[in-house]
Structures are given as C-alpha cells and as structure tokens.
Amino acid sequence: MLQCHVKGCNANNFPLELQEVVLEEQEAELNEDFLRNMLGKLEYEALVATCLKLNIQDLPPTIPEDAAYNDDFLQKLHHALLETHVITGKMVCPNCQHTYVIRDGIPNMLLAEHEV
C-alpha cells in the first residue's frame, strides 16, 4: 500500500523511505489473533528495513518459523506495528523522489493531476 503511485513510477517504488520523522509511542492492547493474521500479509523485509532506519532494532531479520506462537516475537511485532506512530515527517519514493508529507500522523497520498 505504501508505494509510490506517480504515473510512470513503476520500479523501485516500494517501500517509501521515511525521512525527518517524529515518532510517538502509544501503548496499545496486544491482540495476538490480529498479529497472527497479519503475518502472511506483511512485506516483512521492508518492515525490518524501515524499522532499522527509525532505530527500532527489536525485530529479527526474518520471521521465525514459530512466529504465530512465539510470544516474544509477537510482542516485538506489536510494538513496531501498533505502538510506534509517525506523527510528522515525509515519505520519499526511492525511484522518482516524490515526497508524501505526513502531518498529525496522516500521510498525504494525493497526487497532483499531472502525476496521476
């Protein structure tokens, strides 16, 4: 979902690079069923790379084989996905350098007419 959608930008457009971000941690209730459901839908390599750029170093480089029932892993995944919030910053396409601004935790993914 968080890839560049500028017309003609079809390669190397995911993941968008987070830059100049302000992070906020907000405690959230752990929902293991939700996390288990998300395991097959994650682009895990992109998640880990993004977390490392944000100095979140808790996640292992690959999903453990027992991930669905590994309490320690699920807690770390929960923290990265549901308790770490980008408040302000920008997301930049590594291909075309288009910038999507983030304000109040909401990325502006709208494109100008000539970019669609």
C-alpha positions in Angstrom: 0.0 0.0 0.0 2.8 2.5 0.8 4.3 2.6 -2.6 4.7 5.5 -5.0 1.7 5.9 -7.4 3.1 8.7 -9.6 2.4 8.0 -13.3 5.4 6.1 -14.8 7.0 5.3 -11.5 6.7 1.5 -11.7 10.1 0.3 -10.4 11.9 0.6 -7.1 8.9 2.5 -5.7 8.5 0.4 -2.5 9.0 0.9 0.3 8.8 4.6 0.6 11.6 6.0 2.7 10.6 7.7 5.9 12.6 10.9 6.5 12.6 13.6 9.1 10.1 11.8 11.2 8.9 12.5 14.7 7.8 9.2 16.3 5.5 8.8 19.3 4.9 5.6 21.2 1.3 4.9 22.3 0.6 1.9 24.4 -2.0 -0.5 22.8 -3.6 -3.7 23.9 -1.9 -6.8 22.5 -4.1 -8.7 20.0 -2.3 -11.9 19.1 -5.0 -13.1 16.7 -4.7 -9.9 14.7 -0.9 -10.2 14.6 -1.1 -13.9 13.5 -3.5 -12.8 10.7 -1.1 -10.1 9.6 2.0 -12.4 9.4 1.1 -13.6 5.9 0.3 -10.1 4.6 3.4 -8.3 5.7 6.3 -7.3 3.5 8.5 -8.3 6.4 11.8 -7.4 4.8 10.6 -3.9 4.1 9.2 -3.6 7.6 12.5 -4.6 9.2 14.5 -2.2 6.9 12.2 0.7 7.8 12.3 -0.1 11.5 16.1 -0.2 11.4 16.2 3.3 9.7 13.9 4.5 12.5 16.3 3.0 15.1 13.8 0.3 16.1 16.0 -2.7 16.4 13.8 -5.3 18.1 12.6 -7.3 15.1 14.7 -10.3 13.9 15.9 -10.1 10.3 13.5 -12.9 9.2 10.2 -14.2 10.6 10.8 -17.0 13.0 9.3 -20.4 12.0 7.2 -20.4 15.2 6.2 -16.8 14.7 2.5 -17.4 15.2 3.1 -18.7 18.8 6.3 -17.0 19.7 5.2 -14.6 22.4 8.4 -12.6 22.4 8.3 -12.1 18.6 4.6 -11.2 18.7 5.3 -8.6 21.3 8.0 -7.0 19.3 5.9 -7.1 16.1 3.0 -5.5 18.1 5.3 -2.7 19.3 6.6 -2.0 15.7 3.2 -2.1 14.0 0.7 -0.8 16.6 2.6 1.2 19.3 5.0 3.2 17.1 3.4 6.1 15.4 4.8 8.6 12.9 3.5 12.0 13.9 5.2 14.2 11.3 7.7 13.7 8.5 7.7 12.6 5.0 7.8 9.5 2.8 10.1 9.8 -0.3 10.0 7.5 -3.3 13.4 5.9 -3.8 12.8 6.0 -7.6 11.3 9.3 -8.6 11.9 11.2 -5.3 8.3 12.2 -5.0 7.6 13.3 -1.4 4.5 12.5 0.6 4.1 14.7 3.6 3.0 13.3 7.0 1.1 15.7 9.3 -0.7 14.7 12.5 0.0 11.1 11.8 -1.7 11.1 8.4 0.3 10.8 5.1 -1.0 12.9 2.2 -1.0 10.4 -0.6 -2.9 12.6 -3.0 -1.2 13.4 -6.3 -1.4 16.5 -8.5 -3.4 16.0 -11.7 -0.2 15.8 -13.9 1.1 13.0 -11.6 -1.8 10.6 -12.0 
